[in-house]
Amino acid sequence: MTLREIIERSRKIVFFGGAGVSTESGIPDFRSEDGLYRQKYDVPPEVMLSSTYFYSHTAEFYRFYRDKMLPLSASPNAAHKKLAAWERAGKLLAVVTQNIDGLHQAAGSKRVYELHGSIHRNYCLACGKFYSAQYIAESSAVPHCSCGGLIKPDVVLYGEQLDALTVQGALEAIASADTLIVAGTSLTVYPAAGFVEYFRGKHLVLINRDATPLDGKCSLVLHQKVGEVLGELPSFLPDEE
């Protein structure tokens, strides 16, 4: 069965995506040959993106974060746009994403579970005041609130727990899906990679440039770019066919 046939017959699709969903928007992934974690730094990115490093080396954290983690000029690609269309068409239940770039919402998706938070939410640790990603990008050194408190991005750093309500919503969506599309992820980061085990539906589809531990368990495996695959499929919206 082709992916188009699977999508046509599905009514409760959930999309579970990783960094590979946004690479076609110009945002590097993490673990591929040219990914962020393969680049050479004096301090490994995994360390700089940890909770411990944020509090102990805040200025250095923000220097790296502004340089590598704030792709504010990126735009949604064909994958983001097609998923938003499927949601409008009543085929897609939810997007579960490990990405923090906000591109699913920028494309129009409404029900998005951001497992690792978002660069677009930043809060004062003292008073809770909200600040935009643009404010963080334009601030110098360590960004502080008008009250003097330290501002922290609402992203899940290494050493921090995932948000319980976000996890619950994501797992409930996956468990109720008739089709789960897993895309752009190496499925090596836990606990997120384990979410696939909650799927009880009919079609498990994998779209990823490289092989993953899930390949042998899928109804369909496509080792291609996510945007190229989804971009060729119908939107299933009557006014856009």
CYANA upper distance limits for C-alpha pairs under 8 A (distance plus 0.5 A):
  1 MET  CA      5 GLU  CA      6.73
  1 MET  CA      6 ILE  CA      7.29
  1 MET  CA    220 LEU  CA      8.40
  2 THR  CA      6 ILE  CA      6.84
  2 THR  CA    220 LEU  CA      8.29
  3 LEU  CA      7 ILE  CA      6.64
  3 LEU  CA    220 LEU  CA      7.99
  4 ARG  CA      8 GLU  CA      6.56
  4 ARG  CA    233 LEU  CA      6.87
  4 ARG  CA    234 PRO  CA      8.44
  5 GLU  CA      9 ARG  CA      6.80
  6 ILE  CA     10 SER  CA      6.67
  6 ILE  CA    179 THR  CA      8.41
  6 ILE  CA    203 HIS  CA      7.86
  7 ILE  CA     11 ARG  CA      8.50
  7 ILE  CA     13 ILE  CA      8.40
 10 SER  CA     91 LYS  CA      7.27
 10 SER  CA    178 ASP  CA      6.95
 10 SER  CA    179 THR  CA      6.95
 11 ARG  CA     90 GLY  CA      7.73
 11 ARG  CA     91 LYS  CA      5.28
 11 ARG  CA     92 LEU  CA      7.57
 11 ARG  CA    178 ASP  CA      7.50
 12 LYS  CA     91 LYS  CA      6.20
 12 LYS  CA     92 LEU  CA      6.15
 12 LYS  CA     93 LEU  CA      5.97
 12 LYS  CA    176 SER  CA      7.98
 12 LYS  CA    177 ALA  CA      5.48
 12 LYS  CA    178 ASP  CA      5.78
 12 LYS  CA    179 THR  CA      6.98
 13 ILE  CA     91 LYS  CA      6.58
 13 ILE  CA     92 LEU  CA      5.00
 13 ILE  CA     93 LEU  CA      6.07
 13 ILE  CA     94 ALA  CA      7.76
 13 ILE  CA    177 ALA  CA      6.02
 13 ILE  CA    178 ASP  CA      6.58
 13 ILE  CA    179 THR  CA      5.28
 13 ILE  CA    180 LEU  CA      6.35
 13 ILE  CA    181 ILE  CA      7.94
 14 VAL  CA     92 LEU  CA      6.44
 14 VAL  CA     93 LEU  CA      6.08
 14 VAL  CA     94 ALA  CA      5.64
 14 VAL  CA     95 VAL  CA      6.39
 14 VAL  CA     96 VAL  CA      7.88
 14 VAL  CA    173 ALA  CA      7.35
 14 VAL  CA    174 ILE  CA      6.66
 14 VAL  CA    177 ALA  CA      6.41
 14 VAL  CA    179 THR  CA      6.91
 14 VAL  CA    180 LEU  CA      5.51
 14 VAL  CA    181 ILE  CA      6.85
 15 PHE  CA     92 LEU  CA      8.27
 15 PHE  CA     94 ALA  CA      7.03
 15 PHE  CA     95 VAL  CA      5.33
 15 PHE  CA     96 VAL  CA      6.53
 15 PHE  CA     97 THR  CA      8.47
 15 PHE  CA    180 LEU  CA      6.40
 15 PHE  CA    181 ILE  CA      5.31
 15 PHE  CA    182 VAL  CA      6.63
 15 PHE  CA    183 ALA  CA      8.07
 16 PHE  CA     95 VAL  CA      6.57
 16 PHE  CA     96 VAL  CA      5.20
 16 PHE  CA     97 THR  CA      6.25
 16 PHE  CA    180 LEU  CA      7.68
 16 PHE  CA    181 ILE  CA      6.51
 16 PHE  CA    182 VAL  CA      5.26
 16 PHE  CA    183 ALA  CA      6.80
 17 GLY  CA     21 VAL  CA      6.78
 17 GLY  CA     95 VAL  CA      8.13
 17 GLY  CA     96 VAL  CA      6.86
 17 GLY  CA     97 THR  CA      5.34
 17 GLY  CA     98 GLN  CA      6.82
 17 GLY  CA     99 ASN  CA      8.12
 17 GLY  CA    182 VAL  CA      6.35
 17 GLY  CA    183 ALA  CA      5.34
 17 GLY  CA    184 GLY  CA      6.17
 17 GLY  CA    185 THR  CA      6.74
 18 GLY  CA     22 SER  CA      8.44
 18 GLY  CA     97 THR  CA      6.49
 18 GLY  CA     98 GLN  CA      5.54
 18 GLY  CA     99 ASN  CA      6.42
 18 GLY  CA    183 ALA  CA      6.97
 18 GLY  CA    184 GLY  CA      5.35
 18 GLY  CA    185 THR  CA      4.90
 18 GLY  CA    186 SER  CA      8.34
 19 ALA  CA     23 THR  CA      7.24
 19 ALA  CA     28 PRO  CA      8.14
 19 ALA  CA     29 ASP  CA      5.55
 19 ALA  CA     30 PHE  CA      7.66
 19 ALA  CA     98 GLN  CA      7.53
 19 ALA  CA     99 ASN  CA      6.42
 19 ALA  CA    184 GLY  CA      6.30
 19 ALA  CA    185 THR  CA      6.69
 20 GLY  CA     24 GLU  CA      8.31
 20 GLY  CA     29 ASP  CA      6.56
 20 GLY  CA    183 ALA  CA      7.67
 20 GLY  CA    184 GLY  CA      4.15
 20 GLY  CA    185 THR  CA      6.49
 20 GLY  CA    208 ASN  CA      7.83
 20 GLY  CA    225 LYS  CA      8.25
 20 GLY  CA    226 VAL  CA      7.77
 21 VAL  CA     79 ALA  CA      7.47
 21 VAL  CA     80 HIS  CA      8.37
 21 VAL  CA    183 ALA  CA      7.25
 21 VAL  CA    184 GLY  CA      5.48
 21 VAL  CA    226 VAL  CA      6.45
 21 VAL  CA    227 GLY  CA      7.58
 22 SER  CA     26 GLY  CA      7.43
 22 SER  CA     27 ILE  CA      6.22
 22 SER  CA     28 PRO  CA      8.16
 22 SER  CA     29 ASP  CA      8.27
 22 SER  CA     76 PRO  CA      8.29
 22 SER  CA     77 ASN  CA      7.91
 22 SER  CA    103 LEU  CA      8.40
 23 THR  CA     27 ILE  CA      5.23
 23 THR  CA     28 PRO  CA      5.93
 23 THR  CA     29 ASP  CA      6.79
 24 GLU  CA     77 ASN  CA      6.87
 24 GLU  CA    227 GLY  CA      7.30
 25 SER  CA     74 ALA  CA      6.31
 25 SER  CA     75 SER  CA      6.45
 25 SER  CA     76 PRO  CA      6.76
 25 SER  CA     77 ASN  CA      6.10
 26 GLY  CA     74 ALA  CA      7.12
 27 ILE  CA     71 PRO  CA      7.35
 27 ILE  CA     74 ALA  CA      7.78
 28 PRO  CA     34 ASP  CA      8.22
 28 PRO  CA     35 GLY  CA      6.31
 28 PRO  CA     36 LEU  CA      7.11
 29 ASP  CA     34 ASP  CA      8.44
 29 ASP  CA     35 GLY  CA      5.46
 29 ASP  CA     36 LEU  CA      6.77
 30 PHE  CA     35 GLY  CA      4.82
 30 PHE  CA     36 LEU  CA      5.06
 30 PHE  CA     37 TYR  CA      5.73
 30 PHE  CA     38 ARG  CA      8.05
 31 ARG  CA     35 GLY  CA      5.61
 31 ARG  CA     36 LEU  CA      7.31
 31 ARG  CA     37 TYR  CA      6.26
 31 ARG  CA     38 ARG  CA      7.27
 31 ARG  CA    186 SER  CA      8.48
 32 SER  CA     38 ARG  CA      7.99
 33 GLU  CA     38 ARG  CA      6.94
 34 ASP  CA     38 ARG  CA      6.80
 34 ASP  CA     39 GLN  CA      7.87
 35 GLY  CA     39 GLN  CA      7.46
 36 LEU  CA     45 PRO  CA      8.02
 37 TYR  CA     44 PRO  CA      7.97
 37 TYR  CA     45 PRO  CA      6.76
 37 TYR  CA     46 GLU  CA      8.07
 40 LYS  CA     44 PRO  CA      8.08
 41 TYR  CA     45 PRO  CA      7.85
 43 VAL  CA     47 VAL  CA      7.14
 43 VAL  CA     48 MET  CA      7.19
 44 PRO  CA     48 MET  CA      6.96
 45 PRO  CA     49 LEU  CA      6.46
 46 GLU  CA     50 SER  CA      6.98
 46 GLU  CA    158 TYR  CA      7.71
 47 VAL  CA     53 TYR  CA      7.05
 47 VAL  CA    158 TYR  CA      8.28
 48 MET  CA     53 TYR  CA      6.11
 48 MET  CA     54 PHE  CA      7.67
 48 MET  CA     60 GLU  CA      8.35
 48 MET  CA     61 PHE  CA      6.29
 48 MET  CA     64 PHE  CA      8.04
 49 LEU  CA     53 TYR  CA      7.38
 49 LEU  CA     54 PHE  CA      7.63
 49 LEU  CA     61 PHE  CA      7.59
 49 LEU  CA    157 LEU  CA      6.15
 49 LEU  CA    158 TYR  CA      6.71
 50 SER  CA     54 PHE  CA      6.79
 50 SER  CA    157 LEU  CA      5.38
 50 SER  CA    158 TYR  CA      4.69
 50 SER  CA    159 GLY  CA      6.62
 51 SER  CA     55 TYR  CA      7.01
 51 SER  CA    157 LEU  CA      5.86
 51 SER  CA    158 TYR  CA      6.39
 51 SER  CA    159 GLY  CA      6.30
 51 SER  CA    160 GLU  CA      7.14
 52 THR  CA     56 SER  CA      6.61
 52 THR  CA    159 GLY  CA      8.03
 53 TYR  CA     57 HIS  CA      5.77
 53 TYR  CA     58 THR  CA      7.39
 53 TYR  CA     61 PHE  CA      7.30
 54 PHE  CA     58 THR  CA      5.30
 54 PHE  CA     61 PHE  CA      6.10
 57 HIS  CA     61 PHE  CA      6.59
 58 THR  CA     62 TYR  CA      6.73
 58 THR  CA    142 VAL  CA      7.23
 59 ALA  CA     63 ARG  CA      6.71
 59 ALA  CA    141 ALA  CA      6.24
 59 ALA  CA    142 VAL  CA      5.94
 60 GLU  CA     64 PHE  CA      6.90
 61 PHE  CA     65 TYR  CA      6.49
 62 TYR  CA     66 ARG  CA      6.35
 62 TYR  CA    141 ALA  CA      7.49
 62 TYR  CA    142 VAL  CA      7.09
 63 ARG  CA     67 ASP  CA      6.83
 63 ARG  CA    141 ALA  CA      7.72
 64 PHE  CA     68 LYS  CA      6.46
 64 PHE  CA     69 MET  CA      8.06
 65 TYR  CA     69 MET  CA      5.38
 65 TYR  CA     70 LEU  CA      7.25
 66 ARG  CA     70 LEU  CA      6.02
 66 ARG  CA    136 ILE  CA      8.19
 66 ARG  CA    137 ALA  CA      6.46
 69 MET  CA    119 ILE  CA      8.34
 70 LEU  CA    101 ASP  CA      8.18
 70 LEU  CA    119 ILE  CA      7.38
 70 LEU  CA    133 ALA  CA      7.97
 70 LEU  CA    137 ALA  CA      7.69
 71 PRO  CA    101 ASP  CA      7.73
 72 LEU  CA    133 ALA  CA      8.36
 72 LEU  CA    134 GLN  CA      8.19
 75 SER  CA    103 LEU  CA      7.26
 75 SER  CA    106 ALA  CA      8.25
 76 PRO  CA     80 HIS  CA      6.07
 76 PRO  CA     81 LYS  CA      7.09
 76 PRO  CA    103 LEU  CA      5.76
 76 PRO  CA    104 HIS  CA      7.50
 76 PRO  CA    106 ALA  CA      7.15
 76 PRO  CA    107 ALA  CA      6.21
 77 ASN  CA     81 LYS  CA      6.83
 77 ASN  CA    227 GLY  CA      6.98
 78 ALA  CA     82 LYS  CA      6.49
 78 ALA  CA    227 GLY  CA      5.39
 78 ALA  CA    228 GLU  CA      7.68
 78 ALA  CA    230 LEU  CA      7.29
 78 ALA  CA    231 GLY  CA      5.57
 79 ALA  CA     83 LEU  CA      6.73
 79 ALA  CA    226 VAL  CA      6.74
 79 ALA  CA    227 GLY  CA      4.79
 79 ALA  CA    228 GLU  CA      8.11
 79 ALA  CA    229 VAL  CA      8.43
 79 ALA  CA    230 LEU  CA      5.97
 79 ALA  CA    231 GLY  CA      6.68
 80 HIS  CA     84 ALA  CA      6.88
 80 HIS  CA    103 LEU  CA      7.31
 80 HIS  CA    104 HIS  CA      5.82
 80 HIS  CA    107 ALA  CA      6.31
 80 HIS  CA    109 SER  CA      8.49
 80 HIS  CA    227 GLY  CA      8.29
 81 LYS  CA     85 ALA  CA      6.80
 81 LYS  CA    104 HIS  CA      8.18
 81 LYS  CA    107 ALA  CA      5.72
 81 LYS  CA    108 GLY  CA      7.81
 82 LYS  CA     86 TRP  CA      6.73
 82 LYS  CA    230 LEU  CA      7.00
 82 LYS  CA    231 GLY  CA      7.08
 82 LYS  CA    235 SER  CA      6.64
 83 LEU  CA     87 GLU  CA      6.79
 83 LEU  CA     92 LEU  CA      7.71
 83 LEU  CA    109 SER  CA      7.64
 84 ALA  CA     88 ARG  CA      6.88
 84 ALA  CA    104 HIS  CA      7.90
 84 ALA  CA    107 ALA  CA      6.78
 84 ALA  CA    108 GLY  CA      5.86
 84 ALA  CA    109 SER  CA      5.03
 84 ALA  CA    110 LYS  CA      8.31
 85 ALA  CA     89 ALA  CA      6.63
 85 ALA  CA    108 GLY  CA      8.50
 85 ALA  CA    235 SER  CA      6.02
 85 ALA  CA    236 PHE  CA      8.07
 85 ALA  CA    237 LEU  CA      7.55
 86 TRP  CA     90 GLY  CA      6.76
 86 TRP  CA     91 LYS  CA      5.78
 86 TRP  CA     92 LEU  CA      5.84
 86 TRP  CA    235 SER  CA      6.37
 86 TRP  CA    236 PHE  CA      7.15
 86 TRP  CA    237 LEU  CA      8.11
 87 GLU  CA     91 LYS  CA      6.19
 87 GLU  CA     92 LEU  CA      4.96
 87 GLU  CA     93 LEU  CA      7.07
 87 GLU  CA     94 ALA  CA      8.02
 87 GLU  CA    109 SER  CA      7.38
 88 ARG  CA     92 LEU  CA      8.42
 88 ARG  CA    237 LEU  CA      8.00
 89 ALA  CA    235 SER  CA      7.99
 89 ALA  CA    236 PHE  CA      6.53
 89 ALA  CA    237 LEU  CA      5.84
 93 LEU  CA    111 ARG  CA      7.92
 93 LEU  CA    173 ALA  CA      7.56
 93 LEU  CA    177 ALA  CA      8.02
 94 ALA  CA    111 ARG  CA      5.63
 94 ALA  CA    112 VAL  CA      6.40
 94 ALA  CA    113 TYR  CA      8.03
 94 ALA  CA    173 ALA  CA      7.19
 95 VAL  CA    109 SER  CA      8.36
 95 VAL  CA    111 ARG  CA      6.89
 95 VAL  CA    112 VAL  CA      5.26
 95 VAL  CA    113 TYR  CA      6.67
 96 VAL  CA    112 VAL  CA      6.39
 96 VAL  CA    113 TYR  CA      5.23
 96 VAL  CA    114 GLU  CA      6.79
 96 VAL  CA    115 LEU  CA      7.64
 96 VAL  CA    170 ALA  CA      6.57
 97 THR  CA    112 VAL  CA      7.76
 97 THR  CA    113 TYR  CA      6.67
 97 THR  CA    114 GLU  CA      5.71
 97 THR  CA    115 LEU  CA      6.58
 97 THR  CA    116 HIS  CA      8.36
 98 GLN  CA    114 GLU  CA      6.69
 98 GLN  CA    115 LEU  CA      5.84
 98 GLN  CA    116 HIS  CA      6.06
 98 GLN  CA    192 ALA  CA      8.09
 99 ASN  CA    114 GLU  CA      7.38
 99 ASN  CA    115 LEU  CA      8.17
 99 ASN  CA    116 HIS  CA      7.10
 99 ASN  CA    117 GLY  CA      8.24
 99 ASN  CA    118 SER  CA      8.15
100 ILE  CA    114 GLU  CA      7.40
100 ILE  CA    116 HIS  CA      6.73
100 ILE  CA    117 GLY  CA      6.08
100 ILE  CA    118 SER  CA      4.69
100 ILE  CA    119 ILE  CA      6.21
100 ILE  CA    155 VAL  CA      7.57
101 ASP  CA    118 SER  CA      6.65
101 ASP  CA    119 ILE  CA      6.56
101 ASP  CA    120 HIS  CA      8.06
102 GLY  CA    106 ALA  CA      6.83
102 GLY  CA    118 SER  CA      6.88
102 GLY  CA    119 ILE  CA      7.90
102 GLY  CA    120 HIS  CA      7.55
103 LEU  CA    107 ALA  CA      6.62
104 HIS  CA    108 GLY  CA      7.06
104 HIS  CA    109 SER  CA      6.01
104 HIS  CA    112 VAL  CA      7.87
105 GLN  CA    109 SER  CA      5.33
105 GLN  CA    110 LYS  CA      6.87
105 GLN  CA    112 VAL  CA      7.90
113 TYR  CA    166 THR  CA      6.39
113 TYR  CA    167 VAL  CA      8.27
113 TYR  CA    169 GLY  CA      7.64
113 TYR  CA    170 ALA  CA      6.46
114 GLU  CA    118 SER  CA      7.49
114 GLU  CA    166 THR  CA      7.51
115 LEU  CA    156 VAL  CA      8.50
115 LEU  CA    162 LEU  CA      6.93
115 LEU  CA    163 ASP  CA      7.72
115 LEU  CA    166 THR  CA      6.91
115 LEU  CA    167 VAL  CA      7.22
115 LEU  CA    192 ALA  CA      8.08
116 HIS  CA    155 VAL  CA      6.05
116 HIS  CA    156 VAL  CA      5.34
116 HIS  CA    157 LEU  CA      8.45
116 HIS  CA    162 LEU  CA      7.21
117 GLY  CA    121 ARG  CA      8.45
117 GLY  CA    154 ASP  CA      6.08
117 GLY  CA    155 VAL  CA      4.70
117 GLY  CA    156 VAL  CA      6.37
118 SER  CA    153 PRO  CA      8.04
118 SER  CA    154 ASP  CA      6.34
118 SER  CA    155 VAL  CA      5.94
119 ILE  CA    133 ALA  CA      6.41
119 ILE  CA    153 PRO  CA      6.65
119 ILE  CA    154 ASP  CA      7.09
119 ILE  CA    155 VAL  CA      7.05
120 HIS  CA    132 SER  CA      6.11
120 HIS  CA    133 ALA  CA      5.28
120 HIS  CA    153 PRO  CA      8.39
120 HIS  CA    154 ASP  CA      8.35
121 ARG  CA    130 PHE  CA      7.47
121 ARG  CA    131 TYR  CA      7.14
121 ARG  CA    132 SER  CA      6.57
121 ARG  CA    133 ALA  CA      7.28
121 ARG  CA    153 PRO  CA      6.68
121 ARG  CA    154 ASP  CA      5.84
122 ASN  CA    130 PHE  CA      6.21
122 ASN  CA    131 TYR  CA      5.51
122 ASN  CA    132 SER  CA      6.66
122 ASN  CA    133 ALA  CA      7.48
122 ASN  CA    151 ILE  CA      7.00
122 ASN  CA    152 LYS  CA      6.09
122 ASN  CA    153 PRO  CA      4.74
122 ASN  CA    154 ASP  CA      5.76
123 TYR  CA    128 GLY  CA      5.83
123 TYR  CA    129 LYS  CA      6.02
123 TYR  CA    130 PHE  CA      5.25
123 TYR  CA    131 TYR  CA      6.51
123 TYR  CA    151 ILE  CA      5.82
123 TYR  CA    152 LYS  CA      6.02
123 TYR  CA    153 PRO  CA      6.95
123 TYR  CA    154 ASP  CA      7.37
124 CYS  CA    128 GLY  CA      5.13
124 CYS  CA    129 LYS  CA      5.77
124 CYS  CA    130 PHE  CA      7.23
124 CYS  CA    131 TYR  CA      8.39
124 CYS  CA    144 HIS  CA      7.94
124 CYS  CA    145 CYS  CA      6.42
124 CYS  CA    149 GLY  CA      6.31
124 CYS  CA    150 LEU  CA      6.11
124 CYS  CA    151 ILE  CA      4.72
124 CYS  CA    152 LYS  CA      6.83
125 LEU  CA    149 GLY  CA      6.63
125 LEU  CA    150 LEU  CA      6.21
125 LEU  CA    151 ILE  CA      6.43
125 LEU  CA    152 LYS  CA      7.21
126 ALA  CA    147 CYS  CA      8.35
126 ALA  CA    149 GLY  CA      5.59
126 ALA  CA    150 LEU  CA      7.50
127 CYS  CA    147 CYS  CA      7.91
127 CYS  CA    149 GLY  CA      7.75
129 LYS  CA    145 CYS  CA      7.95
131 TYR  CA    135 TYR  CA      6.84
131 TYR  CA    136 ILE  CA      8.01
132 SER  CA    136 ILE  CA      7.21
133 ALA  CA    137 ALA  CA      6.68
134 GLN  CA    138 GLU  CA      6.62
135 TYR  CA    139 SER  CA      6.47
136 ILE  CA    143 PRO  CA      7.02
139 SER  CA    143 PRO  CA      6.33
142 VAL  CA    150 LEU  CA      8.24
143 PRO  CA    150 LEU  CA      7.08
143 PRO  CA    151 ILE  CA      6.35
144 HIS  CA    148 GLY  CA      6.13
144 HIS  CA    149 GLY  CA      6.00
144 HIS  CA    150 LEU  CA      5.25
144 HIS  CA    151 ILE  CA      5.91
145 CYS  CA    149 GLY  CA      5.62
145 CYS  CA    150 LEU  CA      6.77
145 CYS  CA    151 ILE  CA      6.73
156 VAL  CA    160 GLU  CA      6.41
156 VAL  CA    161 GLN  CA      7.49
156 VAL  CA    162 LEU  CA      7.03
162 LEU  CA    166 THR  CA      8.16
162 LEU  CA    167 VAL  CA      7.47
163 ASP  CA    167 VAL  CA      6.75
164 ALA  CA    168 GLN  CA      6.64
165 LEU  CA    169 GLY  CA      6.67
166 THR  CA    170 ALA  CA      6.63
167 VAL  CA    171 LEU  CA      6.59
168 GLN  CA    172 GLU  CA      6.62
169 GLY  CA    173 ALA  CA      6.67
170 ALA  CA    174 ILE  CA      6.72
171 LEU  CA    175 ALA  CA      6.51
171 LEU  CA    195 PHE  CA      7.09
171 LEU  CA    198 TYR  CA      7.16
172 GLU  CA    176 SER  CA      6.74
173 ALA  CA    177 ALA  CA      6.77
174 ILE  CA    180 LEU  CA      7.51
174 ILE  CA    195 PHE  CA      8.27
174 ILE  CA    196 VAL  CA      7.97
174 ILE  CA    198 TYR  CA      6.85
174 ILE  CA    199 PHE  CA      5.94
175 ALA  CA    198 TYR  CA      5.82
175 ALA  CA    199 PHE  CA      5.31
175 ALA  CA    200 ARG  CA      6.40
175 ALA  CA    201 GLY  CA      8.01
176 SER  CA    199 PHE  CA      8.02
176 SER  CA    200 ARG  CA      7.93
176 SER  CA    201 GLY  CA      7.85
177 ALA  CA    199 PHE  CA      7.54
177 ALA  CA    200 ARG  CA      7.91
177 ALA  CA    201 GLY  CA      6.26
178 ASP  CA    200 ARG  CA      8.03
178 ASP  CA    201 GLY  CA      4.71
178 ASP  CA    202 LYS  CA      6.01
178 ASP  CA    203 HIS  CA      7.14
179 THR  CA    201 GLY  CA      6.37
179 THR  CA    202 LYS  CA      6.55
179 THR  CA    203 HIS  CA      5.20
179 THR  CA    204 LEU  CA      6.44
179 THR  CA    205 VAL  CA      8.07
180 LEU  CA    199 PHE  CA      7.70
180 LEU  CA    201 GLY  CA      8.01
180 LEU  CA    203 HIS  CA      6.90
180 LEU  CA    204 LEU  CA      5.57
180 LEU  CA    205 VAL  CA      6.68
181 ILE  CA    204 LEU  CA      6.65
181 ILE  CA    205 VAL  CA      5.20
181 ILE  CA    206 LEU  CA      6.41
181 ILE  CA    207 ILE  CA      7.92
182 VAL  CA    204 LEU  CA      8.11
182 VAL  CA    205 VAL  CA      6.54
182 VAL  CA    206 LEU  CA      5.33
182 VAL  CA    207 ILE  CA      6.76
183 ALA  CA    206 LEU  CA      6.23
183 ALA  CA    207 ILE  CA      5.05
183 ALA  CA    208 ASN  CA      5.97
183 ALA  CA    226 VAL  CA      7.06
184 GLY  CA    207 ILE  CA      6.95
184 GLY  CA    208 ASN  CA      5.40
184 GLY  CA    209 ARG  CA      7.73
184 GLY  CA    225 LYS  CA      8.28
184 GLY  CA    226 VAL  CA      7.06
185 THR  CA    208 ASN  CA      7.09
186 SER  CA    208 ASN  CA      8.22
186 SER  CA    210 ASP  CA      8.11
186 SER  CA    211 ALA  CA      8.23
186 SER  CA    212 THR  CA      6.17
187 LEU  CA    192 ALA  CA      8.34
187 LEU  CA    193 ALA  CA      5.29
187 LEU  CA    212 THR  CA      7.08
187 LEU  CA    213 PRO  CA      7.58
187 LEU  CA    214 LEU  CA      8.27
188 THR  CA    193 ALA  CA      6.63
189 VAL  CA    193 ALA  CA      6.10
190 TYR  CA    194 GLY  CA      6.83
191 PRO  CA    195 PHE  CA      7.64
194 GLY  CA    198 TYR  CA      8.48
195 PHE  CA    199 PHE  CA      8.33
203 HIS  CA    218 CYS  CA      7.98
203 HIS  CA    219 SER  CA      6.16
203 HIS  CA    220 LEU  CA      8.42
204 LEU  CA    217 LYS  CA      8.31
204 LEU  CA    218 CYS  CA      5.52
204 LEU  CA    219 SER  CA      5.76
204 LEU  CA    220 LEU  CA      7.36
205 VAL  CA    218 CYS  CA      6.19
205 VAL  CA    219 SER  CA      6.31
205 VAL  CA    220 LEU  CA      5.43
205 VAL  CA    221 VAL  CA      6.51
206 LEU  CA    214 LEU  CA      8.26
206 LEU  CA    215 ASP  CA      7.50
206 LEU  CA    218 CYS  CA      7.17
206 LEU  CA    220 LEU  CA      6.83
206 LEU  CA    221 VAL  CA      5.30
206 LEU  CA    222 LEU  CA      6.67
207 ILE  CA    221 VAL  CA      6.56
207 ILE  CA    222 LEU  CA      5.29
207 ILE  CA    223 HIS  CA      6.36
207 ILE  CA    224 GLN  CA      6.86
207 ILE  CA    225 LYS  CA      7.77
207 ILE  CA    226 VAL  CA      6.62
208 ASN  CA    212 THR  CA      8.40
208 ASN  CA    222 LEU  CA      6.97
208 ASN  CA    223 HIS  CA      5.49
208 ASN  CA    224 GLN  CA      6.26
208 ASN  CA    225 LYS  CA      6.95
208 ASN  CA    226 VAL  CA      7.28
209 ARG  CA    222 LEU  CA      8.26
209 ARG  CA    223 HIS  CA      5.02
209 ARG  CA    224 GLN  CA      5.28
209 ARG  CA    225 LYS  CA      6.32
210 ASP  CA    223 HIS  CA      6.53
211 ALA  CA    215 ASP  CA      7.10
211 ALA  CA    223 HIS  CA      7.62
214 LEU  CA    218 CYS  CA      7.24
215 ASP  CA    221 VAL  CA      6.86
224 GLN  CA    228 GLU  CA      7.92
224 GLN  CA    229 VAL  CA      7.45
225 LYS  CA    229 VAL  CA      6.89
226 VAL  CA    230 LEU  CA      6.68
227 GLY  CA    231 GLY  CA      6.04
228 GLU  CA    232 GLU  CA      7.10
229 VAL  CA    233 LEU  CA      7.76
234 PRO  CA    241 GLU  CA      7.53
235 SER  CA    240 GLU  CA      7.39
235 SER  CA    241 GLU  CA      7.53
236 PHE  CA    240 GLU  CA      7.97
236 PHE  CA    241 GLU  CA      7.25
237 LEU  CA    241 GLU  CA      6.79
